[in-house]
């Protein structure tokens, strides 16, 4: 085995517990699913998962040490990520009354936007980079060699759990949201709630230290 089996089991259990606890990623996917439907919720999860894969690759080659060497880089990326989330939230709330006379089949968030939003939002979250650097190495055994392969295996497990947990949340939210979107008042409330979630996440990210 290229990885320590005991460490792999411990990593899987710990990661699963962390993911089922509601956090920014889950709330983001929930909002996308409610606004765009099950497919949008699943694609938002895919965007988050791709960004996690990038973070893991960065951690594996040590490039994330930039945040430790240049503290201002951490702040800049954090503010950019927060601004993007707030922008998404404001746009959703501003446009909540648009399309009320359109057929119900019209969705509030395109598949492409759901994926890109999930990718960019998580990619611009330096907390994810910091978490990856601090968390993954705890389950890597240098004595087994091929450290990069161990990172890859742990990353694959992490991404699979991301789809299992947040993907399920996104699909379920999409089904519930799809039913509610057939009622105009409920549809406006969904857009307002979704925009509020994004703005709240952006403010939270900006306020973190």
N, C-alpha and C positions, 0 to 999 in steps of 0.2 A: 504493500500500500504506500502510495506517495505521501499520505498524510497519516498522522497518528489517529487511530480509530476512536480512542477515548476522547481526544480533543475535538474530533469531528462531531461526535454525538453531543458533547457539551456545547459546542458552537451552535449546532442546529437547534437545540432546546432553548438556549439563551436568546438567539435571534428570533425564534418564533414568539417567545414571550414578549420581547421588545416590540415586535410588529403588531401583535394583537392589541397592544396598548394604544389607544387613539393618539395620534400625533399629527404633525403638519402634513405628511404625505397622505395619510388616510383621509384627512379632512379635505385635502385638495382633490383627491380622486372622487370622494363623495360628492363634492360640488360639481365636478365635471359630469359625473354620471347623472345627477339630478337634472342638470341643464341640457345635456346632449344625448342622454339615453345610454343603454348598456354598452354599446360599441364605443362611445366616447369615454365612458368610465374605464373600459378595458384598455383603450389606446392611451389614456392618460397614465395608467399603470405602466404600460409599455415604455412611455417616455421617461417616467421615473426610473424604471429598471435599466434603461440604456444609460442614463446619467450615472446610476450607481456603478455600472460596469466601467464607465470612464473613470470615476473616482477610484475604484479598486485598482485599475491599471496605473493611475497616477501614483497611488500609494505604493504599489509594488515596485515601481522604478525610483521611488524616492523624490519625485518632483514636488510633492506637497510640502517639503521642507521649506519651500519659499515663504509660507505663512509664518514660520518660526523665525526665518532670517529677516523678513521684511514685514513687520506687523501691520503696516499701513495697507498692504495688499489684502489682508484679511478684511479690514474695514471697508475697503472699496468694493470688493466682491459682495460682501454682505449687504451694503447699501443698494447696489445694483439689483440684487435679487429681491430685496424688499420693495424697491420702486416698481419692478416688473409686476409683482403680485398686486400691489395697490392699483397700478394702471389697469390690470385685468378686471379687478373688482369694480372700479369706477366705470369702466366701459360697459360691463354687464348691467349695472344699475341704471346707467344713462339710457340704455337701449331696451330696458325691460318692457316698455310699452309698444315697441316696434313689433310689427308682425302679428298683432293681436287679431287682425282680420284675415290672416293667412290661414290656409288649411292646417289642421292640427298636425299633419304629417311633417311639417316643417320643423326642423330641430334648432335648438338654441345655440349649439356649439358644433362646428364641423369636426370631422374625424382628424383632419390634419392639425387643426388648432389645438385639439385636446392633446395630441401626441407632442406637438412642439411646446406647448405650455408646460406639460409635465417634464419634458426634457430640460428646458431652459430654467424653470423654477428650481428644480433640484440641482442642476448643474451650477447655478449661481449661489448655492447654499454652502458656504465654507464650513458650516457646522458638520455637514456630511463628510467633507474631507477630513476634518479633525477627528470625527468619530471613526472613520475608516482607518486612519493612522493609529489611533489609540486602541481600537478594538480588534481588528483582524490579526495583528502580530501576536496577540496573546494566544492564538490557536495555531501558530506556525512553529514547527520544530526544526530549527536550523540543522540539527544533527542528521536529519533524514535527507538533506540536500534538496536541490531543485526547489528553492524557495518560491520562485515565480509560479511553479506548477501548484504548489500548496495554496498560494494566493488565488490562483485561477479556480481551483476546486471549491474553496470557501466562498469565492465570489459567485460561482454557479449556484451553490446552495442558497446563498442570500437572495439572489435574483428569483430563483424558483419559489422561495417563500414569499417574496414580494408579490408575485403573480397570484399565489394561492390566497393570501390574506387580502391585500388591497384590491386585487382583481375581483374577488368575490364581492367586496364592498361596493366597487364601482358598478358591477353588473346589477346587483340588487337595488342600488340607489337609482340606476337608470330605469329599471322596471317600475319602481314606485313613482319616480319623477315623470315617466311617460304617461302613467295613469292620471297624475295630477295635472299635467300640461293640457289635458282635454278640457279643463276648467280655467277660464281666463283669469279669474281672481287668484286661483291657486298658482297659476303659471307666473303671474307677476310676483307673487310671494316667493316662489322658488328662485327667480332671478335676483330678487332683493337679498334673500338669504345667502345665495351663492356668492354674490358680490360682497356681501358682508363678511363671509368666511375668508375670501381672498384678501380683502383689505385688512382684516384682523390678523391673518397670517403674516402679511407684509409688515404691519406695525410691530408684531411680536419679533420678527426676524431683525428689524431695524433696532429694536430696543435691547436685543441680547448683546452680552459682552463676552 
